[in-house]
């Protein structure tokens, strides 16, 4: 194995390992409690995490 191939394999192994760890330790997402992404015309105010909105 060359150094580039080894680094590439290590990167993907770490990435897949991190995703597996995160999936195992995170609470499941309840889609019914998530704020709507687009509320155009629904009468609801957007309450999502919009970083550009002034506080």
mmCIF file of the N, C-alpha and C atoms, coordinates in Angstrom:
data_MODEL
# 
_entry.id   MODEL 
# 
loop_
_atom_site.group_PDB 
_atom_site.id 
_atom_site.type_symbol 
_atom_site.label_atom_id 
_atom_site.label_alt_id 
_atom_site.label_comp_id 
_atom_site.label_asym_id 
_atom_site.label_entity_id 
_atom_site.label_seq_id 
_atom_site.pdbx_PDB_ins_code 
_atom_site.Cartn_x 
_atom_site.Cartn_y 
_atom_site.Cartn_z 
_atom_site.occupancy 
_atom_site.B_iso_or_equiv 
_atom_site.pdbx_formal_charge 
_atom_site.auth_seq_id 
_atom_site.auth_comp_id 
_atom_site.auth_asym_id 
_atom_site.auth_atom_id 
_atom_site.pdbx_PDB_model_num 
ATOM 1   N N  . UNK A 1 1  ? 0.841   -1.187 0.000  1.00 0.00 ? 1  UNK A N  1 
ATOM 2   C CA . UNK A 1 1  ? 0.000   0.000  0.000  1.00 0.00 ? 1  UNK A CA 1 
ATOM 3   C C  . UNK A 1 1  ? 0.881   1.243  0.000  1.00 0.00 ? 1  UNK A C  1 
ATOM 4   N N  . UNK A 1 2  ? 0.520   2.181  -0.818 1.00 0.00 ? 2  UNK A N  1 
ATOM 5   C CA . UNK A 1 2  ? 1.265   3.429  -0.833 1.00 0.00 ? 2  UNK A CA 1 
ATOM 6   C C  . UNK A 1 2  ? 0.749   4.338  0.273  1.00 0.00 ? 2  UNK A C  1 
ATOM 7   N N  . UNK A 1 3  ? 1.478   5.395  0.524  1.00 0.00 ? 3  UNK A N  1 
ATOM 8   C CA . UNK A 1 3  ? 1.100   6.319  1.591  1.00 0.00 ? 3  UNK A CA 1 
ATOM 9   C C  . UNK A 1 3  ? -0.233  7.008  1.294  1.00 0.00 ? 3  UNK A C  1 
ATOM 10  N N  . UNK A 1 4  ? -0.473  7.340  0.034  1.00 0.00 ? 4  UNK A N  1 
ATOM 11  C CA . UNK A 1 4  ? -1.734  8.013  -0.327 1.00 0.00 ? 4  UNK A CA 1 
ATOM 12  C C  . UNK A 1 4  ? -2.911  7.063  -0.136 1.00 0.00 ? 4  UNK A C  1 
ATOM 13  N N  . UNK A 1 5  ? -2.753  5.816  -0.545 1.00 0.00 ? 5  UNK A N  1 
ATOM 14  C CA . UNK A 1 5  ? -3.827  4.833  -0.373 1.00 0.00 ? 5  UNK A CA 1 
ATOM 15  C C  . UNK A 1 5  ? -4.101  4.584  1.097  1.00 0.00 ? 5  UNK A C  1 
ATOM 16  N N  . UNK A 1 6  ? -3.053  4.530  1.889  1.00 0.00 ? 6  UNK A N  1 
ATOM 17  C CA . UNK A 1 6  ? -3.214  4.322  3.328  1.00 0.00 ? 6  UNK A CA 1 
ATOM 18  C C  . UNK A 1 6  ? -3.944  5.492  3.977  1.00 0.00 ? 6  UNK A C  1 
ATOM 19  N N  . UNK A 1 7  ? -3.575  6.707  3.610  1.00 0.00 ? 7  UNK A N  1 
ATOM 20  C CA . UNK A 1 7  ? -4.252  7.887  4.162  1.00 0.00 ? 7  UNK A CA 1 
ATOM 21  C C  . UNK A 1 7  ? -5.714  7.941  3.734  1.00 0.00 ? 7  UNK A C  1 
ATOM 22  N N  . UNK A 1 8  ? -5.971  7.571  2.487  1.00 0.00 ? 8  UNK A N  1 
ATOM 23  C CA . UNK A 1 8  ? -7.353  7.565  1.992  1.00 0.00 ? 8  UNK A CA 1 
ATOM 24  C C  . UNK A 1 8  ? -8.192  6.539  2.751  1.00 0.00 ? 8  UNK A C  1 
ATOM 25  N N  . UNK A 1 9  ? -7.648  5.353  2.959  1.00 0.00 ? 9  UNK A N  1 
ATOM 26  C CA . UNK A 1 9  ? -8.367  4.308  3.691  1.00 0.00 ? 9  UNK A CA 1 
ATOM 27  C C  . UNK A 1 9  ? -8.576  4.712  5.146  1.00 0.00 ? 9  UNK A C  1 
ATOM 28  N N  . UNK A 1 10 ? -7.590  5.345  5.759  1.00 0.00 ? 10 UNK A N  1 
ATOM 29  C CA . UNK A 1 10 ? -7.712  5.809  7.136  1.00 0.00 ? 10 UNK A CA 1 
ATOM 30  C C  . UNK A 1 10 ? -8.782  6.889  7.254  1.00 0.00 ? 10 UNK A C  1 
ATOM 31  N N  . UNK A 1 11 ? -8.814  7.812  6.303  1.00 0.00 ? 11 UNK A N  1 
ATOM 32  C CA . UNK A 1 11 ? -9.827  8.867  6.309  1.00 0.00 ? 11 UNK A CA 1 
ATOM 33  C C  . UNK A 1 11 ? -11.234 8.271  6.269  1.00 0.00 ? 11 UNK A C  1 
ATOM 34  N N  . UNK A 1 12 ? -11.472 7.344  5.325  1.00 0.00 ? 12 UNK A N  1 
ATOM 35  C CA . UNK A 1 12 ? -12.803 6.771  5.183  1.00 0.00 ? 12 UNK A CA 1 
ATOM 36  C C  . UNK A 1 12 ? -13.175 5.908  6.384  1.00 0.00 ? 12 UNK A C  1 
ATOM 37  N N  . UNK A 1 13 ? -12.203 5.198  6.948  1.00 0.00 ? 13 UNK A N  1 
ATOM 38  C CA . UNK A 1 13 ? -12.484 4.390  8.135  1.00 0.00 ? 13 UNK A CA 1 
ATOM 39  C C  . UNK A 1 13 ? -12.867 5.278  9.314  1.00 0.00 ? 13 UNK A C  1 
ATOM 40  N N  . UNK A 1 14 ? -12.150 6.391  9.494  1.00 0.00 ? 14 UNK A N  1 
ATOM 41  C CA . UNK A 1 14 ? -12.480 7.323  10.574 1.00 0.00 ? 14 UNK A CA 1 
ATOM 42  C C  . UNK A 1 14 ? -13.839 7.984  10.341 1.00 0.00 ? 14 UNK A C  1 
ATOM 43  N N  . UNK A 1 15 ? -14.132 8.347  9.114  1.00 0.00 ? 15 UNK A N  1 
ATOM 44  C CA . UNK A 1 15 ? -15.415 8.987  8.814  1.00 0.00 ? 15 UNK A CA 1 
ATOM 45  C C  . UNK A 1 15 ? -16.578 8.028  9.069  1.00 0.00 ? 15 UNK A C  1 
ATOM 46  N N  . UNK A 1 16 ? -16.461 6.803  8.581  1.00 0.00 ? 16 UNK A N  1 
ATOM 47  C CA . UNK A 1 16 ? -17.521 5.819  8.804  1.00 0.00 ? 16 UNK A CA 1 
ATOM 48  C C  . UNK A 1 16 ? -17.632 5.490  10.287 1.00 0.00 ? 16 UNK A C  1 
ATOM 49  N N  . UNK A 1 17 ? -16.508 5.402  10.986 1.00 0.00 ? 17 UNK A N  1 
ATOM 50  C CA . UNK A 1 17 ? -16.533 5.147  12.424 1.00 0.00 ? 17 UNK A CA 1 
ATOM 51  C C  . UNK A 1 17 ? -17.208 6.268  13.197 1.00 0.00 ? 17 UNK A C  1 
ATOM 52  N N  . UNK A 1 18 ? -16.922 7.512  12.818 1.00 0.00 ? 18 UNK A N  1 
ATOM 53  C CA . UNK A 1 18 ? -17.556 8.651  13.490 1.00 0.00 ? 18 UNK A CA 1 
ATOM 54  C C  . UNK A 1 18 ? -19.056 8.657  13.249 1.00 0.00 ? 18 UNK A C  1 
ATOM 55  N N  . UNK A 1 19 ? -19.480 8.407  12.017 1.00 0.00 ? 19 UNK A N  1 
ATOM 56  C CA . UNK A 1 19 ? -20.916 8.391  11.713 1.00 0.00 ? 19 UNK A CA 1 
ATOM 57  C C  . UNK A 1 19 ? -21.611 7.269  12.483 1.00 0.00 ? 19 UNK A C  1 
ATOM 58  N N  . UNK A 1 20 ? -20.975 6.104  12.578 1.00 0.00 ? 20 UNK A N  1 
ATOM 59  C CA . UNK A 1 20 ? -21.559 4.991  13.336 1.00 0.00 ? 20 UNK A CA 1 
ATOM 60  C C  . UNK A 1 20 ? -21.642 5.336  14.817 1.00 0.00 ? 20 UNK A C  1 
ATOM 61  N N  . UNK A 1 21 ? -20.601 5.956  15.365 1.00 0.00 ? 21 UNK A N  1 
ATOM 62  C CA . UNK A 1 21 ? -20.614 6.361  16.779 1.00 0.00 ? 21 UNK A CA 1 
ATOM 63  C C  . UNK A 1 21 ? -21.706 7.393  17.028 1.00 0.00 ? 21 UNK A C  1 
ATOM 64  N N  . UNK A 1 22 ? -21.821 8.382  16.140 1.00 0.00 ? 22 UNK A N  1 
ATOM 65  C CA . UNK A 1 22 ? -22.821 9.431  16.301 1.00 0.00 ? 22 UNK A CA 1 
ATOM 66  C C  . UNK A 1 22 ? -24.232 8.849  16.220 1.00 0.00 ? 22 UNK A C  1 
ATOM 67  N N  . UNK A 1 23 ? -24.448 7.941  15.284 1.00 0.00 ? 23 UNK A N  1 
ATOM 68  C CA . UNK A 1 23 ? -25.764 7.310  15.133 1.00 0.00 ? 23 UNK A CA 1 
ATOM 69  C C  . UNK A 1 23 ? -26.118 6.491  16.370 1.00 0.00 ? 23 UNK A C  1 
ATOM 70  N N  . UNK A 1 24 ? -25.137 5.835  16.970 1.00 0.00 ? 24 UNK A N  1 
ATOM 71  C CA . UNK A 1 24 ? -25.391 4.989  18.141 1.00 0.00 ? 24 UNK A CA 1 
ATOM 72  C C  . UNK A 1 24 ? -25.647 5.811  19.403 1.00 0.00 ? 24 UNK A C  1 
ATOM 73  N N  . UNK A 1 25 ? -25.065 7.008  19.514 1.00 0.00 ? 25 UNK A N  1 
ATOM 74  C CA . UNK A 1 25 ? -25.169 7.794  20.737 1.00 0.00 ? 25 UNK A CA 1 
ATOM 75  C C  . UNK A 1 25 ? -26.177 8.940  20.670 1.00 0.00 ? 25 UNK A C  1 
ATOM 76  N N  . UNK A 1 26 ? -26.784 9.169  19.517 1.00 0.00 ? 26 UNK A N  1 
ATOM 77  C CA . UNK A 1 26 ? -27.729 10.280 19.375 1.00 0.00 ? 26 UNK A CA 1 
ATOM 78  C C  . UNK A 1 26 ? -29.155 9.810  19.637 1.00 0.00 ? 26 UNK A C  1 
ATOM 79  N N  . UNK A 1 27 ? -29.962 10.739 20.110 1.00 0.00 ? 27 UNK A N  1 
ATOM 80  C CA . UNK A 1 27 ? -31.382 10.458 20.260 1.00 0.00 ? 27 UNK A CA 1 
ATOM 81  C C  . UNK A 1 27 ? -32.015 10.416 18.877 1.00 0.00 ? 27 UNK A C  1 
ATOM 82  N N  . UNK A 1 28 ? -33.045 9.597  18.690 1.00 0.00 ? 28 UNK A N  1 
ATOM 83  C CA . UNK A 1 28 ? -33.709 9.570  17.383 1.00 0.00 ? 28 UNK A CA 1 
ATOM 84  C C  . UNK A 1 28 ? -34.412 10.895 17.108 1.00 0.00 ? 28 UNK A C  1 
ATOM 85  N N  . UNK A 1 29 ? -34.465 11.277 15.854 1.00 0.00 ? 29 UNK A N  1 
ATOM 86  C CA . UNK A 1 29 ? -35.095 12.527 15.450 1.00 0.00 ? 29 UNK A CA 1 
ATOM 87  C C  . UNK A 1 29 ? -36.598 12.304 15.358 1.00 0.00 ? 29 UNK A C  1 
ATOM 88  N N  . UNK A 1 30 ? -37.339 13.149 16.054 1.00 0.00 ? 30 UNK A N  1 
ATOM 89  C CA . UNK A 1 30 ? -38.800 13.105 15.988 1.00 0.00 ? 30 UNK A CA 1 
ATOM 90  C C  . UNK A 1 30 ? -39.229 14.166 14.985 1.00 0.00 ? 30 UNK A C  1 
ATOM 91  N N  . UNK A 1 31 ? -39.587 13.735 13.793 1.00 0.00 ? 31 UNK A N  1 
ATOM 92  C CA . UNK A 1 31 ? -39.921 14.675 12.729 1.00 0.00 ? 31 UNK A CA 1 
ATOM 93  C C  . UNK A 1 31 ? -41.182 15.478 13.018 1.00 0.00 ? 31 UNK A C  1 
ATOM 94  N N  . UNK A 1 32 ? -42.030 14.991 13.901 1.00 0.00 ? 32 UNK A N  1 
ATOM 95  C CA . UNK A 1 32 ? -43.245 15.734 14.232 1.00 0.00 ? 32 UNK A CA 1 
ATOM 96  C C  . UNK A 1 32 ? -42.955 16.958 15.097 1.00 0.00 ? 32 UNK A C  1 
ATOM 97  N N  . UNK A 1 33 ? -41.829 16.980 15.785 1.00 0.00 ? 33 UNK A N  1 
ATOM 98  C CA . UNK A 1 33 ? -41.484 18.114 16.635 1.00 0.00 ? 33 UNK A CA 1 
ATOM 99  C C  . UNK A 1 33 ? -40.556 19.107 15.941 1.00 0.00 ? 33 UNK A C  1 
ATOM 100 N N  . UNK A 1 34 ? -40.084 18.783 14.747 1.00 0.00 ? 34 UNK A N  1 
ATOM 101 C CA . UNK A 1 34 ? -39.190 19.678 14.026 1.00 0.00 ? 34 UNK A CA 1 
ATOM 102 C C  . UNK A 1 34 ? -39.982 20.872 13.487 1.00 0.00 ? 34 UNK A C  1 
ATOM 103 N N  . UNK A 1 35 ? -39.380 22.063 13.487 1.00 0.00 ? 35 UNK A N  1 
ATOM 104 C CA . UNK A 1 35 ? -40.080 23.216 12.913 1.00 0.00 ? 35 UNK A CA 1 
ATOM 105 C C  . UNK A 1 35 ? -40.161 23.066 11.393 1.00 0.00 ? 35 UNK A C  1 
ATOM 106 N N  . UNK A 1 36 ? -41.205 23.612 10.774 1.00 0.00 ? 36 UNK A N  1 
ATOM 107 C CA . UNK A 1 36 ? -41.312 23.519 9.321  1.00 0.00 ? 36 UNK A CA 1 
ATOM 108 C C  . UNK A 1 36 ? -40.189 24.289 8.637  1.00 0.00 ? 36 UNK A C  1 
ATOM 109 N N  . UNK A 1 37 ? -39.659 23.712 7.559  1.00 0.00 ? 37 UNK A N  1 
ATOM 110 C CA . UNK A 1 37 ? -38.573 24.372 6.839  1.00 0.00 ? 37 UNK A CA 1 
ATOM 111 C C  . UNK A 1 37 ? -39.085 25.560 6.043  1.00 0.00 ? 37 UNK A C  1 
ATOM 112 N N  . UNK A 1 38 ? -40.215 25.380 5.375  1.00 0.00 ? 38 UNK A N  1 
ATOM 113 C CA . UNK A 1 38 ? -40.795 26.444 4.561  1.00 0.00 ? 38 UNK A CA 1 
ATOM 114 C C  . UNK A 1 38 ? -42.232 26.641 5.044  1.00 0.00 ? 38 UNK A C  1 
ATOM 115 N N  . UNK A 1 39 ? -42.550 27.856 5.426  1.00 0.00 ? 39 UNK A N  1 
ATOM 116 C CA . UNK A 1 39 ? -43.890 28.120 5.944  1.00 0.00 ? 39 UNK A CA 1 
ATOM 117 C C  . UNK A 1 39 ? -44.640 29.114 5.072  1.00 0.00 ? 39 UNK A C  1 
ATOM 118 N N  . UNK A 1 40 ? -44.300 29.165 3.810  1.00 0.00 ? 40 UNK A N  1 
ATOM 119 C CA . UNK A 1 40 ? -44.936 30.135 2.915  1.00 0.00 ? 40 UNK A CA 1 
ATOM 120 C C  . UNK A 1 40 ? -46.430 29.859 2.806  1.00 0.00 ? 40 UNK A C  1 
ATOM 121 N N  . UNK A 1 41 ? -47.233 30.812 3.249  1.00 0.00 ? 41 UNK A N  1 
ATOM 122 C CA . UNK A 1 41 ? -48.675 30.712 3.119  1.00 0.00 ? 41 UNK A CA 1 
ATOM 123 C C  . UNK A 1 41 ? -49.358 29.863 4.164  1.00 0.00 ? 41 UNK A C  1 
ATOM 124 N N  . UNK A 1 42 ? -48.636 29.322 5.129  1.00 0.00 ? 42 UNK A N  1 
ATOM 125 C CA . UNK A 1 42 ? -49.283 28.460 6.112  1.00 0.00 ? 42 UNK A CA 1 
ATOM 126 C C  . UNK A 1 42 ? -49.794 29.232 7.321  1.00 0.00 ? 42 UNK A C  1 
ATOM 127 N N  . UNK A 1 43 ? -49.369 30.466 7.479  1.00 0.00 ? 43 UNK A N  1 
ATOM 128 C CA . UNK A 1 43 ? -49.788 31.255 8.622  1.00 0.00 ? 43 UNK A CA 1 
ATOM 129 C C  . UNK A 1 43 ? -48.911 31.054 9.844  1.00 0.00 ? 43 UNK A C  1 
ATOM 130 N N  . UNK A 1 44 ? -47.950 30.151 9.783  1.00 0.00 ? 44 UNK A N  1 
ATOM 131 C CA . UNK A 1 44 ? -47.052 29.915 10.912 1.00 0.00 ? 44 UNK A CA 1 
ATOM 132 C C  . UNK A 1 44 ? -45.788 30.749 10.757 1.00 0.00 ? 44 UNK A C  1 
ATOM 133 N N  . UNK A 1 45 ? -45.270 31.177 11.878 1.00 0.00 ? 45 UNK A N  1 
ATOM 134 C CA . UNK A 1 45 ? -43.992 31.889 11.860 1.00 0.00 ? 45 UNK A CA 1 
ATOM 135 C C  . UNK A 1 45 ? -42.866 30.875 11.851 1.00 0.00 ? 45 UNK A C  1 
ATOM 136 N N  . UNK A 1 46 ? -41.812 31.200 11.140 1.00 0.00 ? 46 UNK A N  1 
ATOM 137 C CA . UNK A 1 46 ? -40.653 30.313 11.080 1.00 0.00 ? 46 UNK A CA 1 
ATOM 138 C C  . UNK A 1 46 ? -39.931 30.369 12.414 1.00 0.00 ? 46 UNK A C  1 
ATOM 139 N N  . UNK A 1 47 ? -39.619 29.212 12.986 1.00 0.00 ? 47 UNK A N  1 
ATOM 140 C CA . UNK A 1 47 ? -38.933 29.174 14.274 1.00 0.00 ? 47 UNK A CA 1 
ATOM 141 C C  . UNK A 1 47 ? -37.664 28.356 14.199 1.00 0.00 ? 47 UNK A C  1 
ATOM 142 N N  . UNK A 1 48 ? -37.193 28.080 12.995 1.00 0.00 ? 48 UNK A N  1 
ATOM 143 C CA . UNK A 1 48 ? -35.985 27.272 12.826 1.00 0.00 ? 48 UNK A CA 1 
ATOM 144 C C  . UNK A 1 48 ? -34.737 28.057 13.186 1.00 0.00 ? 48 UNK A C  1 
ATOM 145 N N  . UNK A 1 49 ? -33.610 27.401 13.115 1.00 0.00 ? 49 UNK A N  1 
ATOM 146 C CA . UNK A 1 49 ? -32.335 28.018 13.468 1.00 0.00 ? 49 UNK A CA 1 
ATOM 147 C C  . UNK A 1 49 ? -31.753 28.809 12.314 1.00 0.00 ? 49 UNK A C  1 
ATOM 148 N N  . UNK A 1 50 ? -32.146 30.028 12.164 1.00 0.00 ? 50 UNK A N  1 
ATOM 149 C CA . UNK A 1 50 ? -31.643 30.867 11.098 1.00 0.00 ? 50 UNK A CA 1 
ATOM 150 C C  . UNK A 1 50 ? -30.572 31.793 11.658 1.00 0.00 ? 50 UNK A C  1 
ATOM 151 N N  . UNK A 1 51 ? -29.347 31.534 11.281 1.00 0.00 ? 51 UNK A N  1 
ATOM 152 C CA . UNK A 1 51 ? -28.213 32.261 11.843 1.00 0.00 ? 51 UNK A CA 1 
ATOM 153 C C  . UNK A 1 51 ? -28.187 33.722 11.399 1.00 0.00 ? 51 UNK A C  1 
ATOM 154 N N  . UNK A 1 52 ? -28.773 34.016 10.256 1.00 0.00 ? 52 UNK A N  1 
ATOM 155 C CA . UNK A 1 52 ? -28.677 35.380 9.746  1.00 0.00 ? 52 UNK A CA 1 
ATOM 156 C C  . UNK A 1 52 ? -29.769 36.294 10.296 1.00 0.00 ? 52 UNK A C  1 
ATOM 157 N N  . UNK A 1 53 ? -30.687 35.747 11.066 1.00 0.00 ? 53 UNK A N  1 
ATOM 158 C CA . UNK A 1 53 ? -31.759 36.586 11.610 1.00 0.00 ? 53 UNK A CA 1 
ATOM 159 C C  . UNK A 1 53 ? -31.234 37.389 12.791 1.00 0.00 ? 53 UNK A C  1 
ATOM 160 N N  . UNK A 1 54 ? -31.571 38.684 12.867 1.00 0.00 ? 54 UNK A N  1 
ATOM 161 C CA . UNK A 1 54 ? -31.135 39.466 14.031 1.00 0.00 ? 54 UNK A CA 1 
ATOM 162 C C  . UNK A 1 54 ? -31.845 39.015 15.298 1.00 0.00 ? 54 UNK A C  1 
ATOM 163 N N  . UNK A 1 55 ? -31.153 39.171 16.395 1.00 0.00 ? 55 UNK A N  1 
ATOM 164 C CA . UNK A 1 55 ? -31.733 38.740 17.669 1.00 0.00 ? 55 UNK A CA 1 
ATOM 165 C C  . UNK A 1 55 ? -32.373 39.878 18.409 1.00 0.00 ? 55 UNK A C  1 
# 
